[in-house]
């Protein structure tokens, strides 16, 4: 009887941990100061004491909204300490014109964004519940481009996840040390599918574990803002999510 109980116990603890959601805690936080202004973000993490890998989340061009915060919570439930940063200084919008202005303002002064990101990375690496050498980045759209920049410029992450973020296929990636997974739409007015294919080939020449996927019958934003985004494609979004989780388990 005891032997059977032990076998069942082993079976339970051998199950894929992705099926086990942890209890979490979350809150708005300040992760630094820049030019005498607070850098505010959103943090979610497992409740139970322990040491965990961590993720920096970078928002779309809409800003740090409820969708990004929900994603932070979702990752926390799977055992990641997550920090959703804010590159807009508290601004967000559902209006394309506003979002375009916000994103353009950041791109015109990239040094500020890099400083913001560096402060976020320093903050999360100093958390008692974070394993310092197991920190990654993930971003969508505008944020996907910044997740790429974090990897490209070797800012100290182990892995970077890119959801339809802009990149230059001609970039010199010799400084890059992070493993990369990229998710791209088949049809994207801002990202050439030929460039994505060139990116795939280029990554194969580099050290590390790199994956780039193109999702048929999708357009830019296919994995964002379920329920409020007409371009959301559930099957593709779910597949990209599963691939992301598998990638992070192996490379973070």
N, C-alpha and C positions, 0 to 999 in steps of 0.2 A: 504493500500500500504506500509506504514511504517512498519507495523507488518510483512508483507511478507519479506521485505528487512532484517529485524532483524533476521528472521528465517534463511534466506540464509546465513547471516553473521555468525550466531552461527554454522551452518553446516560446513562452510568453516574452521572455527577455531577448529572444533571438529575432523577434519580429522587426521589420523595417521601422526604424524610429520615426520616419516621416509620417507614419500613421498615428503617432502619439503626440498630441498637442499639449504643450506645457502651460501651466498657469503663468500669466505674465503681469508685469506692472508697467505703467507708461505715464509720461508726463511731459509738459512743455518745459524746456530747459534752456539755460544760457551756456553756450559752449566756448565763449571767448569774447573778447572786445577788439574792435578795430576802429581807429579814428574816433575814439571816445564814444563809440556806439556799441551796444550789446549785440552779439550774434546769437540769435534765438533759434531754436530748433525743437524737434520732437524726438523723444527717446522712448524706446520700448525694450524690455529685456525679460528674461525668465525670472520668476519670483524666487525660485530656489537658489540658495547660495551655491556658488561654484565658479568655475572658470570656463568661459565660452568664447568661440570665435565671434567676430564682430563685422558689421557692415555699415558703411556710410551710404545713405540713400540720397540721390540728387533728383530733384523734382523736374517735371516737364516745364515747358514755357508758361504754363498756367500759374506756376508758383507752388509753394508748399500748401497743398490742399488736403481735404479729407481722404482722397484716394491714395495719396502717398502715405499718409498716416496709417491707413488701413493696411497697406503693404508692409509698413514697419512692424505693425502688430503681428501680421501673418508670419513674417520671418522670425520674430521673437518667440512665437509659439513653437517653432521648429528648433529653437536652441541657439539663436543668434542675438547678441546685443546689437541693437540697431539705433543709429542716429540719423534722422532725416534732417538734413541741413537746409538752410534758406539762403539762396544767393540773391534774393530780391529785397531783403531788409523788411520783411513783413507784408509785402504786397502780394496779392494774388488776384486772379480774375477768371471769368468764364468767357470773356470777350476777346476775340482773336486780335483785334486792333491793340488792345491794352497789352496782351501777352507779347505781341511782336515788339512793342516798345520796350517792355521790361527785358526781354531777351537781348535785344539790340544794345541796350544800355550796358548790360554785362559784357557782351562781346567787345564793345568799344573800350573797355577798361578791364582786360583780362587779369591784370596783375592783382586787382582787388579780389577777384574770384579765386585765384590761386592762393592768396593769403588766407581767405575764408576757409578754403578746403584744408590747408595745412593746419590751421588752428583746430578744425574739427577732428582731423586725424590725431593730432597731439592729445586732444581732450579724451577721445575714446580709448586711445592706447594707455592712458594713465588711469583708466577705471579699474578698480580692484577685481572686477569679475570678467575682465577681458584678457585673452591670451594675446600678448603684444604682437607676436609674429604671425597671427592668424586674423588679419584685418583685410577686408575686401571692400570694393565699391560697386555700386549698381545705380544705373540711371536710365530714365526713359526720355526719348526725344531730346530736347535741350539737355537734360541731365545725362542721357546716354552719351552725348558728345563729351561731356565733362568727365564721365567715367573713363572714357577712352583717353582723355588728356591726362588723367591721374596715372594710368598705366604707361602711356607713352613717355611721360616725363619722370617716371620712376619716383613717385612721391611716397612710396613706402607701403604699398598694398601687395598682398600675395595674389589676389585674383580680382579681375574686373569684369563686370557684366554690362553689356551694352545692348539696350533695346532701341533699335532704329535711331542711333545717335550719329551725328555727322562726324566724318573723319576725312583725312586726305590720304589717298592710297599711295602717294609719293613720299609720305613722311618717312624720315629716318627713325627706325624703331630699335636701333642698337642699344639705347639706354634702357629699354623696357625689360623688366624682370617679372612682371605679373603674368599669370595665365589669363587668357581672355576667352570669353564666350560672347558671341554676337548674334542677335536675333534681328532679321531684316525682312521687310515686306517685299513681295514680288513687284508691287507697283508703289513707287514712292517718288513724288515730284522733287523732293529735296535730296534724295540719295540715289545715284545711278546704280542700277543693278549690275552694270559692267564693273563699276568701282568696287562693289561688294565682292564680286567674283575675283577681282584682282587682289583684294584684301585677303580673301581665303587663301589664294596661292602664296602671297607674301608671308603670311603667318606660318605656313608649312615649312618655310626656310629658316625659321627662328627656333631657338630652344624653348622648351616649355610645352604645356598642354593647351592647345588652342582649338576652339570650335566655332564655326560660323555657319549659321543656318538661314536659308531663304524660305519663307512660308508662302506657298502657292495661294492664289486667290485672296490676297490680303493687301491692305494699303497702310500707310503710315498711321501708327496709333492703334494697331489691331489688338494690343494687349493692355490697353489703358482705359480706366474709367468705365467699367462695366455698368450698364444701366443708363448712362448718360451720353455715351459715345456711339454714334451710328456706325462707326468703322470697327467697333469691337467685334472680334470673331472668336467665339468661345473655344472652338476646337483648337485653333492655332494658339490662342492665349494659354490654354491648359497644357498643350504640348511644350510651349516655350517655358512655362513654369516648371514642368517636370524635368526638362533638360537643365534648367538653371539649378534646381535643387540637387540633382545628380552631380552636376559639375562642381558645385560648392562643397558637397560631401567629399569629393575626391581631391579637390584642389585648394581648400581653405582650412 
